[in-house]
Amino acid sequence: MMITRGNVRRVFPGGNTYKGFYSYYDYILEQEEANRIIVIKGGPGVGKSSFMKKLGDSMEKLGFDVEYHHCSSDNNSIDGVVFKEIGVALIDGTAPHVVDPKNPGGVDEIIHLGDFWDESKMIENKFNIIKYNTEVGRKFKRAYGYLAAAKGIYDNIQANIEEAIDYVLANKITEQLIIEIFGKIDFGNRIGKERHLFGSAITPDGIKDYLETIIKPNETVYVLRGEYDSVQSTILDNLSKIALNKGYDVEIFHNHFIPEKIDHIVIKDISVGITVSSKFDSIKYKTIYIDSCLNKSILKEREEEIKIDKEKFGELINLAVENIGCAKKLHDKMETFYIPNMDFTAIDLLREKTLQKILKWAKR
């Protein structure tokens, strides 16, 4: 009998934000839900991402759903893979998102791919590794400086937009959504669980997302459409709180630049996705026009200021992306000190052994 390949989701567990690197790695798979969390250690180029990708592909072929957690500093690389239905995850535990076992043996274990390098060759490369590592850190520091500066410009834009918001109309939009999504507000016998992640990230290739794997699978999708970033995050925050109080589990996807803001939520229990993304702006999806609660005359008065600020904001984001890109190139160079000195045949055998261990958890 032919096995149907499992479904795939792609998310970001961390991001390059105006606050620096921001982590939601604790939400990849929580300890209470987990049967096993395997933390992978080792340097750049030792095969951590490939190890997880290949395991993910094997599990997909066997019909298991797989959630890939992409790296914001290299969106083609992954920092984690989750097989949620069997409570198993593998996570890259190296900097800048250092992850260590919380409950060693009971939940967590470590795979150290550094066990498979030629230590004498690595020692020969000591000064090159230190040099490139330092330069990678410097480039990220510059990138985060530009993102912090962009936040100041963003605040200028928001100050003008906030003056134009009619909160009475915004509350009416929220109320209509609450009624349509939840009907009667009767709270459940439990508080739902919240899971925080990023749906998009500022990467070396610009702002990237895999939202089609997060939002599209839901039976009902609402799009909060607006030219301006006004009350969308507040509406999403209110909806998520109501869902949690009704006992529904909620996935909350934060803004790639400002992690305090929310861009999307998914309520799997009722198969509802709510997003601000224009990717889903079509007749297939329920669209709510958020700009209807803005005073157009105020926006017209501030049009020139907003235009100038948006241009400066874009320039600063581009400078941040450029520096993140430089950091990736340096990181790629650093990998060349590791790759020739790794025993990848032995790592392949370890991966097969790990797959068999994961499949044992699937049978329990």
Secondary structure, 3 states (H helix, E strand, C coil): CCCCCCCEEEEECEEEECCEEEECHHHCCCCCCCCEEEEEECCCCCCHHHHHHHHHHHHHHCCCCEEEEEECCEEEEEEEEEEHHHCEEEEECCCCCCCCCCCECCCEEEEEHHHHECHHHHHHCHHHHHHHHHHHHHHHHHHHHHHHHHHHHHHHHHHHHHHHECHHHHHHHHHHHHHHHHCCCCCCCCCCCEEEEECEEEECCEEEECHHHCCCCCCEEEEEECCCCCCHHHHHHHHHHHHHHCCCCEEEEECCCCCCCEEEEEEHHHCEEEECCHHHCCCCCEEEEHHHHECHHHHHHCHHHHHHHHHHHHHHHHHHHHHHHHHHHHHHHHHCCCHHHECHHHHHHHHHHHHHHHHHHHHC
